[in-house]
């Protein structure tokens, strides 16, 4: 990460339904955003063409498929994604140790990111699916499992970020979704944080979606978040 370039710390989620909309959003925000996240909505609509659109803009692609499958399938799927040159790829920590090992062994130069606890889940929701100890406890256990399997990148709420940084050290690459500027709508997210506070908590890469792509002026919205990141980095 380049502390002199706040855009290198921002990943814009391309949560849009078609390729043309994605290209327009990339074009409007590229001066302030270094990474674009291709998630399930866009990838299931247009496939690898979404990755190609990001690379054509000279940006890094974050492929957010949250893979969760048996070890052999995980290994092959990760190898295929890595062959497309994506910078980041998500896998679910709950896939288990052997699946994570297979994924890690096939990632090549792609940075694997183990998803710990989705930011849409709170303690009550975790209890319903059998994960005890609340978000922080579950995130800690899953991150350590993924670390032991060879992963060094993690997706975690900014609320668990500082604890994971303390536990795993500077080698860990921490990615935080649920980023919302002050006074913005949190939508379906339960555990959110402002861009500046997430940087202070130890986040390396901030995932921002609706505050930019739903804004009346996505360019200015991206620029405003970049300014907040720059201010936090300079303190």
Buried (B, 14 or more C-beta within 10 A) or exposed (E): EEEEBBBBBBBBBBBBEEBEBBBEBBEBBBEBBBBBBBBEBBBEBBEBBBBBBBBEBEBBBBBBBBBBBEBEBBBBBBBEBBEBBBBBBBBBBBBBBBBBBBBBBBBEEBBBBBBBBBBBBEBEBBEEEEBEEBBBBBBBBBBBBBBEBBBBBBBBBBBBBBBBBEBBEEEBBBBBBBBBBEEBEEEEBBBBBBBBBBBBBBBBBBBBBBBBBEBEEBBBBBBBBBBBBBEBBEE
